[in-house]
Amino acid sequence: MARLSLTRTLSFMLIVSFLGTLYIMVLYNSCDCSIPENQKLPIVNVPQLLFDEDGVPISRIKAGDDINIDNNVNVMEDEKHNDNYREEIVHEDDEGEDDDAEDRDHLDEKDPHKLAIIIPFRDRLEELLEFAPHMHTFLEAQRVRHHIYVINQVDTHRFNRAALLNIGFLHSKEDCDYLVMHDVDLLPLNSDLKYTYDMVENGPHHISSPQLHPKYHYKTFVGGILMMKNEHFILTNGLSNKYWGWGREDDEFYVRMKEAHLQISYPQEVETGYETFRHIHSTKRKRDTKRYYNQKEESRRRDRITGLDTVRYEVSSRYNLQIDGAPVTMLNVLIECDKDATPWCDIPDSV
């Protein structure tokens, strides 16, 4: 009886399953369940299967077979997107390059000359780190092509500002057609101070004039920041090389300019007075103002022996630097001293 009951149960389940399947087939055939043509998904690469045009698998893929997948819709959309992206990027880059080129052309057209900023230097790193980016920004605003030359005295002699300026000129004159002798601790603040070539066409231009310099106001003062074209610097034979220690070399240079019949000009209509510059010289660094041997008497005389054509030195190293975007060339130099002519280039042992 148990076996008969199990057989009847299985038979009943088979009949129910058959009738259910038949009912589903009837429903499917009686409705429009096909996917609209414009909504069919493109055939994609199903691994290890190859399809014919109707989407029917026709064989297994073997290693090395070429597979052609018709996925033009997606490919075209991707290419369109990629092309637009590339075109946009290229357009932006080209536009930027054009702007840079236009700026450079405009800069060259505005001022085709180039200024050498010559800095006599020793142990002034903090001032230089502030000076270089400040001057670079200041001159860029005036569209002045320029380069900063730091002439760093690395020998053991006393500081010789004048000789360092002569050396700076010799190393900049091929690339620049005018120069400014610039103290590293004096920063111009007023944009009315012009560093353009037209200011020196007819003679030297004393930017830190006695009416504007924060410390020195005597009439014949030409120190701090003095600009001139190369021809005029050569005409004066540069500065005297006998001034070891601090001071007096610019006073002697004033006499040289007068003897060369050079007319010195000064900034006009600058209304900031003694606030025109920021003086960043550290008071902790004492100036070497001592006079030894007959230095005091010699420093008051016009030097007709030394100058641009007699400076003797050695360049121990040269570096091209970037200080916060400002291009700087630093020359480490050793100046030769003629002990017979200027024994005061070194501090005497007895002192």
Number of C-alpha atoms within 10 A of each C-alpha: 5 6 7 8 9 11 10 10 10 10 10 11 11 11 10 11 11 10 11 11 10 11 11 10 10 10 9 10 9 8 8 7 8 7 9 7 7 6 7 9 10 13 14 11 14 9 8 11 14 17 18 10 8 7 11 10 12 10 11 11 13 9 7 6 7 8 11 9 14 13 13 11 11 11 11 11 11 12 12 12 12 12 12 12 12 12 12 12 12 12 12 12 12 12 12 12 12 12 12 12 12 12 13 14 13 13 17 15 11 14 16 14 18 19 26 26 26 27 24 25 24 16 11 15 11 13 18 18 14 16 20 24 18 16 19 21 13 20 18 12 10 17 20 22 22 21 21 23 23 25 27 23 25 17 16 10 17 18 24 23 26 26 30 27 24 27 24 25 26 12 15 21 17 9 13 19 17 25 27 25 22 22 22 26 19 20 22 20 15 15 13 15 18 18 23 20 22 13 19 21 13 15 20 23 26 23 26 28 24 21 19 20 22 17 10 17 15 10 9 13 18 25 23 20 22 20 28 24 24 21 13 20 22 15 15 21 20 25 27 27 25 25 24 28 22 15 16 17 23 20 16 18 22 19 16 22 20 12 11 14 13 16 12 18 16 18 16 10 8 14 11 13 13 17 14 22 18 14 17 14 15 11 7 6 9 8 11 12 11 12 15 16 12 11 17 12 9 13 19 12 10 13 17 9 10 15 19 22 13 14 20 15 16 13 15 12 10 14 11 10 13 12 14 12 11 17 16 19 17 18 24 20 19 18 23 14 20 12 10 7 9 18 17 23 22 16 16 10 5 4 5
